[in-house]
Amino acid sequence: MTDQTTLDALRTEVRIWLAANAPKGWRQAEQTHEQFAAAQRDWFLKLVEGGYAIPHWPAEWPGGGRSLAEQKIIYEELAKADTPRLLLSFVSTFHAASTLMECASEEQRARYLPGILKGETWCQGFSEPGAGSDLAALKCRAVRETRADGDVYVVSGQKIWSTMAQYADKCLLLVRTNSDGVKQAGITFLLMDMKAKGVTVRPIQQIQGDEEFCEIFLDDVEVSVADRVGEENKGWAVAQATLSSERGLTLMELSYRMRGALSYVAELIRRHGREADTEVLRQFGVLSARVDSACAIADQFLENRMNGIEGLGDASIVKLTYSRVLREYALLGLKIGGLDEQYRAPITFGDLNTGNWMADYMNSYAWTIAGGSDEVQRNIIAERMLDMPREPKNWVVA
Ligand SMILES: Cc1cc2nc3c(=O)[nH]c(=O)nc-3n(C[C@H](O)[C@H](O)[C@H](O)COP(=O)(O)OP(=O)(O)OC[C@H]3O[C@@H](n4cnc5c(N)ncnc54)[C@H](O)[C@@H]3O)c2cc1C
């Protein structure tokens, strides 16, 4: 438990650091994809230097070992200072780091974790055109072959919806190494070099013009057996560690960023002269309470996880709550701001940093799908937490 004096001191320290170091005018400066990527890398490296990039990592890492209360302060202050979210590095610092720390060998941790702090970026290659909600149906095939300098897996297939893969150096890759028996039992988890021969990345253009995610085509790509996490055909359990981080840890950061950014909605209310509008104030009150409850749920998740008592479905509750509140946040901003504010939102949580309430609202729907759709999270809660009957296999909608 960190005492209040220490927390107040940290808040002051972060504010002072941000006043000197937070990037200014970054939305206007990021006109091209190259500028976006360069600005993201610079900001991440600056945060590493300042000691605020990885507060959730263990204490042996510079800037790690922060208590839960300290992490929250850092995320809130980063949002209040309108700093860009780390879109390029969140898969590295959350998904990849958690997977490596929980499931990888000592040698793999030593090989990959330091690279993350130097700006090496990771993407997640799980989903396929026929395997999203039903991830275990994945078909991307890996065949083990012998080489004089060490065995490799030769991988062929396609991945899709891989966030920021066009900028990634490495990939958390799920492949099929066995097609007999239960489908979960034939999956292997690999760490793939995105620059390897046979990897082709094609960004997908979205309705609002951005290219947040990509297709990845793999054509006889060789991945060293030394880059397998866990045992062959036991990758499903490793993938659960990645998904728990995605659904729980990432959204804890996002929930606290959202709380830090409530002041933007308040500012919007003032700018539009709506301070005396009781209906608007009521809606703002409801939103504030919901954001607080999302943070409290994320807190509980993290505390349980830190105490080793994470329950099946806990991360799903965090994700469901966050995606609902995010939409309410963007919708309220959109309603108050109207057309005038389309290009003025000071921050976005939809992962695009558009500075546009409409785009943020549209993109808030992405969070009801990313990391497993809301319907699938509800199934997980019903089946694994509440012990309700499993849905019938191969159901068909009449
Ligand atoms: C912004 C964003 C970022 C993403 N980033 C990545 C990434 O980096 N790496 C990666 O691997 N993937 C990523 N994804 C993919 C994501 O994990 C999948 O989109 C998601 O799991 C849903 O799979 P699907 O798109 O194939 O939809 P489907 O599985 O085809 O689902 C279609 C619809 O059917 C519903 N449905 C499916 N099964 C059931 C069921 N059993 N009961 C009730 N309803 C059901 C779903 O809820 C959904 O509404 C990302 C997605 C988004 C939106």
The ligand as a MOL file (V3000), in Angstrom:
LIG
                    3D

  0  0  0     0  0            999 V3000
M  V30 BEGIN CTAB
M  V30 COUNTS 53 58 0 0 0
M  V30 BEGIN ATOM
M  V30 1 C -9.8250 -2.6690 -33.3740 0
M  V30 2 C -9.4990 -4.1180 -33.4840 0
M  V30 3 C -8.2040 -4.5400 -33.2560 0
M  V30 4 C -7.8870 -5.8960 -33.3740 0
M  V30 5 N -6.5890 -6.2630 -33.1950 0
M  V30 6 C -6.2460 -7.5570 -33.3470 0
M  V30 7 C -4.8870 -7.9440 -33.2510 0
M  V30 8 O -3.9780 -7.1240 -33.0410 0
M  V30 9 N -4.5810 -9.2420 -33.4400 0
M  V30 10 C -5.5260 -10.1860 -33.6900 0
M  V30 11 O -5.1810 -11.3520 -33.8160 0
M  V30 12 N -6.8420 -9.8550 -33.8000 0
M  V30 13 C -7.2180 -8.5570 -33.6380 0
M  V30 14 N -8.5330 -8.1880 -33.7620 0
M  V30 15 C -9.5130 -9.2010 -34.1390 0
M  V30 16 C -10.5240 -9.5510 -33.0580 0
M  V30 17 O -9.9480 -10.3560 -32.0580 0
M  V30 18 C -11.7000 -10.2640 -33.7640 0
M  V30 19 O -12.2880 -9.3230 -34.6630 0
M  V30 20 C -12.7380 -10.7490 -32.7940 0
M  V30 21 O -12.2400 -11.8160 -32.0220 0
M  V30 22 C -14.0320 -11.1900 -33.5250 0
M  V30 23 O -13.7540 -12.1000 -34.5300 0
M  V30 24 P -14.3050 -11.8950 -36.0090 0
M  V30 25 O -13.9810 -10.4950 -36.4380 0
M  V30 26 O -13.7910 -13.0170 -36.8360 0
M  V30 27 O -15.8870 -11.9640 -35.9020 0
M  V30 28 P -16.7680 -13.3040 -35.8210 0
M  V30 29 O -16.1240 -14.2530 -34.8840 0
M  V30 30 O -17.0390 -13.7590 -37.2010 0
M  V30 31 O -18.0820 -12.7610 -35.1680 0
M  V30 32 C -19.0860 -12.0710 -35.9170 0
M  V30 33 C -20.2570 -11.7510 -34.9680 0
M  V30 34 O -20.8180 -12.9660 -34.4470 0
M  V30 35 C -20.8500 -12.9230 -33.0240 0
M  V30 36 N -20.5670 -14.2610 -32.4820 0
M  V30 37 C -19.5800 -15.0960 -32.8510 0
M  V30 38 N -19.6180 -16.2370 -32.1170 0
M  V30 39 C -20.6450 -16.0900 -31.2490 0
M  V30 40 C -21.1930 -16.9160 -30.2310 0
M  V30 41 N -20.6610 -18.1150 -29.9540 0
M  V30 42 N -22.2570 -16.4440 -29.5160 0
M  V30 43 C -22.7950 -15.2290 -29.7860 0
M  V30 44 N -22.3140 -14.4070 -30.7620 0
M  V30 45 C -21.2580 -14.8220 -31.4720 0
M  V30 46 C -19.7390 -11.9630 -32.6290 0
M  V30 47 O -20.0030 -11.3840 -31.3550 0
M  V30 48 C -19.8220 -10.9270 -33.7470 0
M  V30 49 O -20.8110 -9.9770 -33.4670 0
M  V30 50 C -8.8980 -6.8520 -33.6720 0
M  V30 51 C -10.2050 -6.4250 -33.8840 0
M  V30 52 C -10.5170 -5.0790 -33.7920 0
M  V30 53 C -11.9280 -4.6490 -34.0210 0
M  V30 END ATOM
M  V30 BEGIN BOND
M  V30 1 1 1 2
M  V30 2 1 2 3
M  V30 3 2 2 52
M  V30 4 2 3 4
M  V30 5 1 4 5
M  V30 6 1 4 50
M  V30 7 2 5 6
M  V30 8 1 6 7
M  V30 9 1 6 13
M  V30 10 2 7 8
M  V30 11 1 7 9
M  V30 12 1 9 10
M  V30 13 2 10 11
M  V30 14 1 10 12
M  V30 15 2 12 13
M  V30 16 1 13 14
M  V30 17 1 14 15
M  V30 18 1 14 50
M  V30 19 1 15 16
M  V30 20 1 16 17
M  V30 21 1 16 18
M  V30 22 1 18 19
M  V30 23 1 18 20
M  V30 24 1 20 21
M  V30 25 1 20 22
M  V30 26 1 22 23
M  V30 27 1 23 24
M  V30 28 2 24 25
M  V30 29 1 24 26
M  V30 30 1 24 27
M  V30 31 1 27 28
M  V30 32 2 28 29
M  V30 33 1 28 30
M  V30 34 1 28 31
M  V30 35 1 31 32
M  V30 36 1 32 33
M  V30 37 1 33 34
M  V30 38 1 33 48
M  V30 39 1 34 35
M  V30 40 1 35 36
M  V30 41 1 35 46
M  V30 42 1 36 37
M  V30 43 1 36 45
M  V30 44 2 37 38
M  V30 45 1 38 39
M  V30 46 1 39 40
M  V30 47 2 39 45
M  V30 48 1 40 41
M  V30 49 2 40 42
M  V30 50 1 42 43
M  V30 51 2 43 44
M  V30 52 1 44 45
M  V30 53 1 46 47
M  V30 54 1 46 48
M  V30 55 1 48 49
M  V30 56 2 50 51
M  V30 57 1 51 52
M  V30 58 1 52 53
M  V30 END BOND
M  V30 END CTAB
M  END
